[in-house]
Amino acid sequence: MKKGFIILLLTSLFMTACSSNNSTESKSSGGKSGSSLAADQKMEMSREDFSNEVAMEMPNEELENADKAAEVKDIDITKDRMIIHQAQLQAKVKNFEKAQLNIEKKVKEYGGYIVESNTYRETDETVSGTIVVRIPEKHFQTFINDAEKQAAEILGRNVTGQDVTEEYVDLESRLKSKKAVEKRLLDFMADAKKTEDLLKISSDLAKIQEEIEVLVGRMKYLENQTSFSTIQIHMIETRVVIPGIDNKDLNTWEKTKKQLVDSTNFILVACSALVVFFIGNLPVFVLLLIIVGVIFFLIRRRKRKDL
């Protein structure tokens, strides 16, 4: 009985030791899981801090490029396409002057303007000319249709378009970056105290402002080219000329007066020549008359003697 009690006691002690062992292991494992979770959170926070530090330490140029990419993407989605349209028309017209006046009237009606206008008259039968106009983009196709209505026959038609949207967006982004640099330089100049620093900042500022002017000029050019389309129209008129009587070539009365004057002058010249001839040669005529008279007298006297 005593031996059985000892065995039972040992068994209970063994089971108690095992249960306490298990609880200790579970506690230690639980503590270990909590510490590893805290470590993971700490590492995650460290990564976020590192990312923020890297983002703060990232060069301004890279940040500007990132902003540019985002801005370009947004503008591409929302901004209308910018197209430079140009057209060349070659047409044969029935009446050149009438067609030209109608085209100029349409240009004024659509709010455009004439860039160049030339007229060539090679012969009385052929008249040609070229007119170059700028028309608002929204009236581009309508004006071409109106211009073609003035033609008796379309000899040629060429329409081209150049998409400059990406170039314009790039110019906008570059202009924004340049203005930001300009503002920064102006702030530095306001805070600068040394002459050397002022000279260096002034040089950089002048360079940046020159680049800004170039960008603005290019943007204005693209805006003008896309808001107004260029159309060149070459017109040819071939006339059929019927020959007629030209009164200017007759000049009957003028020719009559001229002929009368010429005849009178001839008579006067002839009479003058005769007067000059006889008076100028009068001594010769007198001498010849005397000689002829003497000869006639001698011949007559000899005939009398013979009788």
Disulfide bonds with the S-S distance in Angstrom:
none
